[in-house]
Amino acid sequence: MKAAVIESVGRAVVTEVPDPTPGPREVVVEVAACGLCGTDLHILQGEFAPKLPIVPGHEFAGEVVGVGSQVTEVAIGDRVAVDPSLYCHECRQCRNGHNNLCERWAAIGVTVPGGAAQYAVAPVANCVKLPEHVRTQDAALVEPLSCAVRGYDVLQSRLGAHVLIYGSGTMGLMMLELAKRTGAASVDVVDLNPVRLETARQLGVSGSAANPDELDRPQGWDLVIDATGNAAAIQDGLERVAKAGTFLQFGVADYATRVTIDPYRIYNQEITITGSMAVLHSYERAAELFANGVLDPDVFISDRLPLDSYPQALEQFAAGVGRKIVVIP
């Protein structure tokens, strides 16, 4: 079968790899679409993936075309979205309910071959059936949405909160849509990319700007969310949190990224700084939200490219051109 392969640091190719074979409790999915994500860029840079080469792609959906001998939950022909999370269920973090922090953490498309291919293998437990009205190619959005749902689980936001989001790429826009639906009094978005910022305005924001100084909230925001992973944005965001407010590190920063904090201010103003890591008990809820129209796929997906263009798609994504880019095998 044809697949994208990150062969070594900085090098991605499309080549032929062996067809996958399911284990007893696994299925083979014919991939309809696979989304690109910042994690894929980190893998390209030699981070996250324990070893290369690897077939990337952890955001995908498709049709079941093969089932293991012990699979009864889905059948050939079912359309599914796939949760890429692979947990050991044995370590201390898993036993405490923090599976996303599993000490043996693994994921489809990160540590084992993923969905940037014609076919992918997944545990049947990770497959969520799609209702008839959901287009399979659009359902690649369920995985990033499940990360956003996890972010809001961490925030435990109150009704009437004033929210500031850094970044209006896919994840920032998803956090925007969830903020609007969780009772925010206002949602402001900042981004240096005017095209992406215009999309945020299209979806509906209280305020938008290239710099938060242009927004009228001198007392700060109750919830500040970084969806960029950029050091300058994170540093600025930490200083915009209102008293008793919360800063969420949602964007994935490079390993070497560093910022400074003001410990006295954190103490004196009871500021919370927290993070959100991938997916935790949120994939099924995200699939339901998606099926109920929380996102407009035609707004969120800006490019649908053939699998053969995967290296170029990575370059486009790294350049910040477009929103969600998906490849179609």
Protein Blocks (a to p, Z undefined) as FASTA:
>chain_A
ZZdddfbghiacddddddddddfkbccdddfbdcddfklmmmmnopoiabdcddehjbdc
dddfbdcfkbckbcehiacdddfbdceklammlmnopamlofkbccehklmccfkbfbdc
ddfklpccddfklcfklmmmmmmmmmmmmmmmmnopaehiacddehjafklmmmmmmmmm
nopabdcdddfblklmmmmmmnopabdcfbfklpccfnopfbdcdfklpaklmmmmmmmp
cehiacddfbccdfklccdddfklmmmnopacdddehjehklmmmmmmmmnopacfklmp
mbdcdfklmmmmmmmmmnopajddcddZZ
